[in-house]
């Protein structure tokens, strides 16, 4: 478990920092080149940091934590390193930086003929089985293979995920890692053991002997482990780290959960885009199997599959329990009440200078809007503010009740006028969707907002739209609708709310 106490040595702190950077870069689907561009560093510097050749710096830690939205996890590793450095006092002249451990023996080289992954969800637990057909195309025997396990329970809420893993770190006992080569069990040893990230050498040996992979030989290796859905979020990522001829992925979910799956691809030269080929779906004896394959994937490409369960949260004792609305929104990536970002004022965009950043945030909001409206009907219209998807910037979108109408984009919105006439209606919020509350709002709002080109304009909203817009602007100021309720008025459970799915009437 990570703490703020000094590690036993500077070398351990450097390794911990390097592993943390590599973990968050992997979670965010960024290549070393893309991370370097975003941070303003040379790509080789990122490589040297992750290999331990360069010692971490305060500036690098701050930038990396910000760009990777790591919720201070990278910054915490810097503090551990700084504490270790201060604790040990002046150091002798630095030795030549050690090279990272090679993936295989010197001169050896691996080709993956087939990389196959199967992830099953049973009784609230994810069971992963990885199979790889390896070919030694080098000139030296191969005695070990490097594999990684990384989890992120709350994508888009790094601080919340970090808090979870600090309190309940991923353990070897719960993973139950097993590995095989042909008919032989493979021993293994940990290279990095972090709260939410493990890096492991699978060894071509066991207590009965050694069985290295010699030049020209081919073999299948297989390893498997389990992670509960209390620690594994609704995503699975494959990263291409060796030349690979064929890659395949299967996700197997209970049909009664009504799973929906989609995927994205990230390469060394491009940010996330939809998978180039479709994910297939088959029904098999009460299960739904989603399969995706690709040939000759480029090195360093990352393929990320994500999912949601539309009808139930999990199976408990063999019974499917109804999914609570708040859990459904959490599974879709909506930041939930209690996260600090919901109580912080969002930062405005400097437009037009930050037009690209604003456009990216708007695109992200629309992607979430599409995901959310696929699983819930919003008869009154709905809105979504950037802090609700983990982005602390002043932008929100509002979808009117008439779903044929274009969504409204609000950049740097500011209320500059409102009517004295008000009304009081029930409101809901995606960040605590299990309840509804009676909230008084003005019947008319005058809102000043900014275009991407930096032009200020004022728009008047009335009645239902005024209420939706006011709700989202509140989010950008760190307020929730419960702050607006009259003293003594309480929220009611969604089960007691009579107006679900219907529009407000005036």
C-alpha positions in Angstrom: 0.0 0.0 0.0 1.3 3.5 -0.9 2.0 5.8 2.0 3.7 9.1 2.5 6.5 7.6 4.4 10.0 7.4 2.9 10.8 4.2 1.0 13.8 2.2 2.1 15.9 3.5 -0.7 16.0 6.1 -3.4 16.2 3.4 -6.0 12.9 1.9 -4.8 11.3 5.4 -4.9 12.6 5.9 -8.5 11.1 2.6 -9.5 7.8 3.4 -7.9 7.6 6.7 -9.6 8.5 5.2 -13.0 5.8 2.4 -12.5 3.2 5.0 -11.6 3.8 7.1 -14.7 3.8 4.0 -16.9 0.5 2.8 -15.2 -1.4 6.1 -15.8 0.0 6.4 -19.3 -1.3 2.9 -20.0 -4.7 3.6 -18.4 -5.1 6.8 -20.4 -4.1 5.1 -23.7 -1.2 7.5 -24.5 2.0 6.5 -26.2 5.3 7.9 -24.8 5.3 10.3 -27.8 1.8 11.6 -27.2 2.5 12.1 -23.5 5.7 13.9 -24.3 3.9 16.3 -26.7 1.2 17.1 -24.2 3.8 17.8 -21.5 6.3 19.7 -23.7 9.1 17.1 -23.3 11.2 15.1 -25.8 9.8 11.6 -26.2 13.2 10.1 -25.2 12.8 11.8 -21.8 9.6 9.9 -21.0 11.4 6.7 -22.0 14.3 7.5 -19.6 11.9 8.3 -16.8 10.0 5.1 -17.2 13.1 3.0 -17.4 14.7 4.7 -14.3 17.5 6.3 -16.3 16.4 9.8 -15.2 15.5 10.7 -11.7 12.0 12.3 -11.3 11.7 16.1 -11.0 9.0 18.2 -9.3 8.1 19.9 -12.6 7.8 16.6 -14.4 5.6 15.1 -11.6 3.3 18.1 -11.7 2.9 18.1 -15.5 2.5 14.3 -15.7 -0.1 14.2 -13.0 -2.1 17.0 -14.7 -1.9 15.7 -18.3 -2.7 12.1 -17.2 -5.4 13.3 -14.8 -3.9 11.0 -12.2 -5.6 12.5 -9.2 -2.3 13.3 -7.5 -1.1 9.7 -7.7 2.1 10.6 -9.6 2.6 13.7 -7.4 2.4 11.4 -4.4 5.2 9.2 -5.8 7.3 12.3 -6.3 6.8 13.2 -2.6 7.9 9.7 -1.6 11.0 10.0 -3.8 11.8 13.5 -2.4 11.4 12.2 1.1 13.7 9.3 0.4 16.3 11.7 -1.1 16.2 14.1 1.9 16.2 11.2 4.4 19.4 9.7 2.9 21.2 13.1 2.7 23.9 14.0 0.2 24.6 11.2 -2.3 27.8 10.1 -3.9 28.3 11.0 -7.6 25.7 9.3 -9.7 26.6 6.0 -11.2 26.0 5.3 -14.9 22.2 4.9 -15.1 21.3 1.2 -15.2 19.5 0.0 -18.3 16.0 -1.5 -17.9 15.8 -5.2 -17.6 15.5 -6.7 -21.1 12.3 -8.5 -22.0 14.4 -11.6 -23.0 18.0 -12.7 -22.9 20.5 -10.5 -24.9 20.1 -11.1 -28.6 16.8 -13.0 -28.3 13.6 -11.8 -30.0 10.0 -12.8 -29.7 7.2 -12.8 -32.2 3.5 -13.4 -31.1 1.7 -15.5 -33.7 -1.6 -15.2 -31.8 -2.6 -13.1 -28.9 -5.9 -14.3 -27.5 -7.8 -12.8 -24.5 -11.1 -14.0 -22.9 -12.7 -12.0 -20.1 -15.7 -13.5 -18.3 -18.0 -11.8 -15.7 -19.5 -14.3 -13.2 -21.0 -13.5 -9.9 -19.5 -10.0 -9.6 -16.0 -11.3 -10.5 -14.0 -10.8 -13.7 -12.0 -13.9 -14.9 -9.3 -13.2 -17.4 -7.5 -15.8 -19.4 -4.7 -14.8 -21.7 -3.1 -17.2 -24.3 -0.2 -16.3 -26.5 1.6 -18.4 -29.2 5.2 -17.3 -29.0 8.0 -17.8 -31.6 11.6 -17.3 -30.7 13.0 -15.7 -33.9 16.2 -14.6 -32.3 19.5 -16.3 -31.6 19.4 -16.8 -27.8 17.1 -18.9 -25.6 14.2 -17.1 -23.9 13.8 -17.7 -20.2 11.1 -15.2 -19.1 8.1 -13.2 -20.3 6.9 -9.8 -19.0 3.1 -9.3 -18.3 1.1 -6.5 -16.7 -2.1 -6.3 -14.6 -3.6 -2.8 -14.2 -7.0 -1.8 -12.9 -9.0 1.4 -12.7 -12.4 1.1 -10.9 -13.6 4.6 -11.6 -12.4 5.8 -15.1 -12.6 9.6 -15.2 -12.4 9.8 -11.3 -8.6 9.2 -10.7 -8.7 10.6 -7.2 -11.6 8.3 -6.2 -9.8 5.3 -7.7 -6.6 6.1 -5.9 -8.4 6.4 -2.6 -10.0 3.0 -3.2 -6.7 1.3 -4.0 -4.8 3.0 -1.1 -7.5 1.6 1.3 -7.9 -1.7 -0.5 -4.9 -2.5 -2.7 -5.0 -5.2 -5.3 -3.5 -8.3 -3.7 -1.8 -11.4 -5.0 -4.1 -13.6 -3.0 -7.3 -12.2 -4.7 -5.6 -12.3 -8.2 -4.9 -16.1 -7.8 -2.4 -15.8 -10.7 -1.6 -19.1 -12.5 0.6 -19.5 -15.6 1.3 -22.5 -17.9 3.7 -23.2 -20.8 2.5 -26.2 -22.7 1.9 -28.8 -20.0 4.2 -27.2 -17.5 3.3 -24.7 -14.7 5.4 -21.5 -14.9 6.9 -19.9 -11.9 6.7 -16.1 -11.6 8.2 -13.2 -9.7 7.0 -9.6 -9.2 8.9 -6.8 -10.9 6.5 -4.0 -9.7 4.0 -4.5 -7.0 1.7 -1.4 -6.7 -1.7 -0.8 -5.3 -3.5 -1.0 -8.7 -0.6 -2.1 -11.0 1.4 -5.3 -11.1 4.3 -6.1 -13.5 5.3 -9.7 -13.4 8.0 -11.9 -15.0 6.6 -15.3 -16.1 9.5 -17.7 -15.9 10.1 -20.7 -18.2 10.8 -22.8 -15.2 9.3 -24.4 -12.1 10.4 -26.5 -9.1 10.9 -29.5 -11.4 13.2 -27.9 -13.9 13.7 -25.3 -16.7 12.2 -25.3 -20.2 13.5 -22.2 -22.1 12.2 -21.3 -25.5 15.1 -21.9 -27.9 15.7 -20.2 -31.3 13.2 -21.4 -33.9 10.9 -23.0 -31.3 7.2 -22.2 -30.8 5.0 -22.6 -27.8 1.7 -21.5 -26.2 1.8 -19.8 -22.8 -1.3 -19.2 -20.8 -2.0 -17.2 -17.7 -5.2 -16.4 -15.8 -6.3 -14.3 -12.8 -9.4 -12.8 -11.3 -10.5 -9.4 -10.1 -13.8 -8.4 -8.4 -16.0 -5.7 -9.9 -15.3 -3.7 -6.7 -11.8 -3.1 -8.1 -12.1 -3.6 -11.9 -14.0 -0.9 -13.9 -16.0 -1.6 -17.0 -13.1 -1.6 -19.5 -10.4 -3.9 -20.9 -7.4 -2.8 -22.8 -4.9 -4.7 -25.0 -1.5 -3.1 -25.7 0.7 -4.4 -28.5 4.2 -4.5 -27.0 5.7 -7.2 -29.3 5.3 -7.9 -33.0 2.0 -9.6 -33.3 0.4 -11.4 -36.3 -3.2 -11.9 -34.9 -5.0 -10.4 -31.9 -8.4 -11.6 -30.6 -10.6 -10.6 -27.7 -13.8 -12.1 -26.3 -15.9 -10.7 -23.6 -18.5 -13.1 -22.1 -21.3 -11.6 -20.0 -24.6 -13.0 -18.6 -27.4 -12.2 -21.1 -29.7 -11.0 -18.3 -27.4 -8.1 -17.6 -28.2 -6.8 -21.1 -24.5 -5.9 -21.9 -23.6 -3.2 -24.4 -19.9 -3.1 -25.7 -18.0 -0.6 -27.7 -14.3 0.0 -28.4 -11.6 2.5 -29.3 -8.1 2.3 -30.8 -5.0 4.5 -29.9 -1.8 4.5 -31.8 1.6 6.1 -31.6 0.5 8.8 -34.0 -3.2 9.3 -33.3 -5.5 9.8 -30.3 -8.5 7.6 -29.6 -10.7 6.6 -32.6 -13.4 3.9 -32.9 -12.3 0.4 -33.7 -11.8 0.0 -37.4 -13.8 -3.2 -37.5 -17.0 -4.1 -35.8 -17.4 -6.1 -32.6 -19.5 -9.2 -33.2 -22.1 -10.5 -30.8 -23.5 -14.0 -30.2 -26.0 -15.5 -27.8 -24.7 -18.8 -26.2 -26.7 -20.6 -23.5 -27.7 -17.6 -21.4 -24.5 -15.6 -22.2 -23.7 -12.9 -24.7 -20.3 -13.2 -26.3 -18.7 -10.1 -27.8 -15.7 -10.9 -30.1 -13.2 -8.7 -31.9 -10.1 -9.5 -33.9 -7.5 -7.8 -35.9 -4.4 -8.9 -38.0 -1.0 -7.3 -37.9 -1.7 -4.7 -35.3 1.0 -2.0 -35.2 3.5 -1.9 -32.4 2.4 0.3 -29.4 -1.2 0.3 -30.5 -3.8 0.1 -27.7 -7.3 -1.4 -28.2 -9.8 -0.6 -25.4 -13.1 -2.3 -25.1 -15.7 -0.8 -22.7 -19.2 -1.9 -21.6 -22.2 -1.2 -19.6 -24.9 -3.5 -18.1 -28.3 -2.0 -18.8 -30.6 -4.2 -16.7 -28.8 -5.3 -13.6 -25.8 -4.5 -11.4 -24.4 -7.9 -10.6 -25.3 -11.4 -9.6 -25.3 -12.2 -5.9 -25.8 -15.8 -4.9 -27.0 -16.6 -8.4 -29.7 -13.9 -8.4 -29.7 -10.8 -10.5 -30.4 -7.7 -8.6 -31.9 -4.5 -10.1 -29.4 -1.9 -10.9 -29.8 1.3 -8.9 -29.9 4.4 -11.1 -26.9 5.9 -9.4 -24.8 2.8 -10.0 -25.9 2.8 -13.6 -24.6 6.3 -14.0 -21.4 5.5 -12.2 -20.8 2.5 -14.5 -21.2 4.9 -17.4 -18.5 7.1 -16.0 -20.5 9.9 -14.4 -18.7 11.4 -11.4 -20.8 10.7 -8.3 -21.7 12.9 -5.3 -18.8 13.0 -2.8 -16.1 13.5 -5.5 -14.2 16.8 -4.7 -14.5 18.0 -8.3 -18.3 18.4 -7.9 -17.7 21.0 -5.2 -15.0 23.0 -7.1 -15.5 26.0 -9.4 -14.6 25.0 -13.0 -11.9 26.9 -14.7 -13.0 29.1 -17.7 -11.5 28.7 -21.1 -9.2 31.4 -22.5 -10.9 31.7 -25.9 -9.9 31.6 -28.7 -6.5 30.5 -27.4 -7.8 27.4 -25.8 -10.3 26.6 -28.6 -8.8 23.1 -29.2 -9.1 22.2 -25.5 -12.7 23.5 -25.4 -13.6 21.6 -28.6 -12.1 18.4 -27.1 -14.2 18.9 -23.9 -17.4 19.4 -25.9 -16.7 16.3 -27.9 -16.2 14.3 -24.7 -19.5 15.7 -23.3 -21.4 14.6 -26.5 -19.8 11.1 -26.3 -21.2 10.8 -22.7 -24.5 12.2 -23.7 -24.9 9.5 -26.4 -23.9 6.8 -23.9 -26.3 8.0 -21.2 -29.4 8.6 -23.4 -29.0 5.0 -24.7 -29.9 3.6 -21.3 -32.3 6.2 -19.9 -35.3 8.2 -21.2 -35.2 11.9 -20.2 -38.7 13.2 -20.7 -37.8 16.6 -19.3 -34.6 17.0 -21.2 -31.2 16.7 -19.6 -27.9 18.4 -19.1 -24.3 17.4 -18.5 -21.5 19.6 -17.1 -17.8 18.9 -17.6 -17.1 18.3 -13.9 -19.5 15.4 -14.0 -17.2 13.6 -16.4 -14.0 14.5 -14.5 -13.1 17.7 -16.4 -12.8 20.8 -14.3 -13.5 23.3 -17.0 -16.5 25.7 -17.6 -18.5 24.0 -20.3 -21.8 22.2 -20.3 -24.4 20.9 -22.8 -28.2 20.9 -22.4 -30.5 18.6 -24.4 -34.0 20.1 -24.6 -37.1 17.9 -23.9 -37.8 18.0 -27.7 -35.0 15.5 -28.7 -35.2 16.7 -32.3 -33.8 20.0 -31.2 -30.1 20.6 -31.3 -28.3 20.4 -27.9 -27.2 23.7 -26.4 -23.4 24.2 -25.8 -22.5 26.6 -23.0 -18.9 27.7 -22.8 -17.9 30.0 -19.8 -21.6 30.6 -19.1 -22.6 33.4 -16.7 -26.1 34.4 -15.5 -26.4 38.1 -16.2 -30.2 38.5 -15.6 -33.2 36.6 -14.3 -36.9 37.1 -13.7 -38.4 37.7 -10.3 -41.1 35.1 -11.1 -40.1 31.6 -10.0 -41.6 28.1 -9.8 -40.7 25.0 -7.9 -40.3 21.6 -9.6 -38.6 18.3 -8.9 -35.1 17.9 -10.3 -32.8 15.0 -10.6 -29.0 14.8 -11.1 -26.9 12.2 -12.8 -24.4 12.4 -9.9 -26.9 11.2 -7.4 -29.7 9.7 -9.5 -31.5 7.7 -6.9 -33.4 10.7 -5.5 -35.4 13.7 -6.7 -35.7 17.1 -5.0 -38.1 20.1 -5.2 -36.1 23.1 -6.3 -37.2 26.8 -6.8 -35.8 28.4 -10.0 -36.4 31.6 -12.0 -38.7 31.2 -15.0 -36.4 33.2 -17.2 -32.6 33.5 -17.4 -30.3 35.7 -19.4 -27.0 33.9 -19.9 -23.8 35.3 -21.3 -21.5 32.7 -22.9 -18.6 32.5 -25.2 -18.0 31.1 -28.7 -14.9 29.1 -29.7 -13.7 32.2 -31.5 -14.0 34.3 -28.3 -17.1 36.2 -29.0 -19.4 36.9 -26.1 -23.1 36.5 -26.6 -26.2 36.6 -24.4 -29.1 34.1 -24.8 -32.4 34.1 -22.9 -33.9 30.8 -21.7 -37.4 30.3 -20.3 -39.2 27.8 -18.2 -38.0 24.3 -18.7 -34.8 25.3 -20.5 -34.1 28.0 -17.9 -34.3 25.3 -15.2 -32.0 22.9 -17.1 -29.5 25.7 -17.9 -29.5 26.9 -14.3 -28.9 23.4 -13.0 -25.8 23.0 -15.2 -24.4 26.4 -14.5 -24.7 25.5 -10.8 -22.4 22.5 -11.5 -19.8 24.8 -13.0 -19.8 26.8 -9.8 -19.5 23.7 -7.5 -23.2 23.7 -6.5 -25.7 20.9 -6.5 -29.5 21.3 -6.7 -29.8 20.3 -3.0 -28.1 23.6 -2.2 -31.1 25.4 -3.7 -33.8 23.5 -1.9 -35.8 25.4 0.7 -34.8 24.8 4.4 -36.5 21.7 5.8 -37.4 20.2 2.4 -35.9 16.7 1.8 -35.2 14.7 -1.3 -37.4 11.7 -2.0 -36.4 8.2 -3.4 -36.9 7.8 -7.1 -39.5 5.1 -6.4 -41.7 7.8 -4.8 -41.3 10.3 -7.6 -44.5 10.4 -9.8 -43.2 12.3 -12.8 -40.5 10.0 -14.2 -40.2 10.1 -18.0 -42.7 13.0 -18.4 -42.1 16.6 -19.4 -42.6 19.6 -17.1 -45.9 21.4 -17.9 -46.4 25.1 -17.6 
